[in-house]
């Protein structure tokens, strides 16, 4: 028995396309944030120009990925703010309930 099997059991862990897409979106947000900070802290003009170009490309790629998730109805970015808050609260309550039941 491997370490992973002892931790998670022998049943295969199913990861959906949606899970993968959200993980990529999370990493994209982190990349944009990091490039933004690096650009703001850079004092070398050539480095700043290179970071600006990478930042612009990363933002464009993030927008494309976000659009894909929205088209698949996986990312409810177009929902009204009160509906987004209601959905986030329901999700948090569900997670809290799951944790309490364990």
N, C-alpha and C positions, 0 to 999 in steps of 0.2 A: 504494500500500500504506500502510495506516495504521500508527501506532506500535504499537497493540495487536496487529495482524496480524503485524508484524515480531517482536514479543516472544513471542507465543503461537501463531503460525501462523494459517492461514485456516480451520482446522476449527472448527466452533462448539463453544463450551465448554458442556457440559451440566451444569446444576446441578439436582440432584434436590430434591424436596420435603423430604427428610430434611436435606440440606445447608442449606436455607433455614431450616428449623425449628431446627436447632442454632445457626445464626447468631443467630436471634431469641432463643433461650435464653441465649446468651452475652451479648447486649446487655442482656437482662433482669437477669442476675446483676450486670452492671456497674452498671445503674441502681439496683438495690437496695443495692448496696455504697456507691455515691455518696450516695444519700439517707440512708443510715444514718450515714455520716460527717458529712454536713451537719447532721443532726439533733443529733448528739452535740456538735458544735462551736458550735451556735447558742446565743446568750445572750438573744435577744429571745423572750419567751414566745409572742407571736402567730406569729412565724416558726417557732418550734419546733412549735407546734400544727399549722400548715399542712404542715410537712415530715413530721410524724408521720402525718397523714392520707394524704399522697402515698405514704409508705413502706408503710403498711398496704395501700393499693390496689395498689401495685407487687408486694408479696409475694403478694397474692391472685392477681394476673394471672400471676405466675411459677408459682405452684402449678398453675393451670389449664393453662398451657402444658406444664409437666412431666408432668401427668397425660395430656395428649394424646400426648406422645412415648412415655410408658410404655405406653399402650393400643395404640400402633402397633408396639410392640416395637422401637423405635428407641433407647430409653434404658433400659438394664438396671438401673435403680435398685433393683429388688427382688431382684436377685441376691445371693447370699451374699457376704460380704466377701472370702473367699478366691477366689471365682470372679471377682469384679470385679478383683482384683489380677492374677489370671492373664490375664484378657482385656486389661487395660491393658498388661501386659508383652508379650503377643503383638503388640499394636498397635505398641508402641514398637520391637520387634524388626523388624517389617515395614517401618516407616518407615526405620529404620537400614539395613536391607538395600537398600531402594529408593535411598537416598542413595548408598550405596557402589557400586551398579551404574551410577550415572549418570556 
